[in-house]
């Protein structure tokens, strides 16, 4: 059985965009990590072969996470 590490588990759902040409739901073709922790996601339309690439920031480095964790302290 293959070993699964924490980095192999996706932390957020990936929304499949609609194709700008034919409005069909696109499929996720690949994910590539970038040096700053972001991801390059490539989507492909199975109906018309249109390809779209999105860069998505690391969800653990978002302002919301920083704001929540900055106020964490041990109980009194």
C-alpha positions as CSV (number, residue, x, y, z in Angstrom):
1,X,0.0,0.0,0.0
2,X,1.5,3.4,-0.9
3,X,2.3,5.8,1.9
4,X,0.3,9.1,1.9
5,X,1.8,12.2,3.4
6,X,0.1,15.4,4.4
7,X,1.4,17.1,1.3
8,X,-0.4,14.6,-0.9
9,X,-3.8,15.5,0.5
10,X,-5.6,18.5,-1.1
11,X,-6.7,21.0,1.5
12,X,-9.3,22.8,-0.6
13,X,-11.8,21.7,-3.3
14,X,-10.8,22.6,-6.8
15,X,-13.7,24.2,-8.7
16,X,-13.8,23.2,-12.3
17,X,-14.4,26.3,-14.5
18,X,-16.7,26.5,-17.4
19,X,-15.1,26.7,-20.9
20,X,-15.1,30.2,-22.3
21,X,-15.8,28.8,-25.8
22,X,-18.5,26.2,-25.3
23,X,-19.6,26.7,-21.6
24,X,-18.9,23.0,-20.8
25,X,-17.4,22.1,-17.5
26,X,-13.6,21.7,-17.9
27,X,-11.5,18.9,-16.4
28,X,-8.4,19.4,-14.3
29,X,-5.5,18.2,-16.5
30,X,-2.5,19.0,-14.2
31,X,-1.3,20.7,-11.1
32,X,2.3,22.0,-10.8
33,X,3.7,23.5,-7.6
34,X,5.4,26.9,-7.9
35,X,8.4,28.2,-5.9
36,X,6.3,30.5,-3.8
37,X,3.9,27.8,-2.6
38,X,1.2,28.6,-5.2
39,X,-0.1,26.1,-7.7
40,X,-0.4,26.3,-11.5
41,X,-3.6,24.5,-12.5
42,X,-4.3,23.5,-16.1
43,X,-7.8,22.8,-17.1
44,X,-8.9,21.3,-20.5
45,X,-12.3,21.2,-22.1
46,X,-13.1,17.7,-23.3
47,X,-15.6,19.0,-25.8
48,X,-13.7,21.6,-27.7
49,X,-10.1,21.1,-26.4
50,X,-9.7,24.6,-25.1
51,X,-7.0,24.9,-22.4
52,X,-7.0,27.4,-19.5
53,X,-4.3,27.9,-16.9
54,X,-4.8,29.4,-13.4
55,X,-2.4,30.3,-10.7
56,X,-3.8,29.8,-7.2
57,X,-2.2,31.1,-4.1
58,X,-1.3,28.8,-1.2
59,X,-4.4,28.6,1.0
60,X,-2.4,28.3,4.2
61,X,-0.7,31.7,3.5
62,X,-3.9,33.6,3.0
63,X,-4.8,36.7,5.1
64,X,-7.7,34.9,6.7
65,X,-5.5,32.1,8.1
66,X,-2.9,34.6,9.3
67,X,-5.6,36.7,11.0
68,X,-7.1,33.6,12.8
69,X,-3.7,32.2,13.9
70,X,-2.3,35.6,15.1
71,X,-5.0,35.8,17.8
72,X,-4.4,32.3,19.1
73,X,-3.0,32.1,22.7
74,X,-3.2,29.6,25.5
75,X,-6.2,29.7,27.8
76,X,-5.9,31.8,31.0
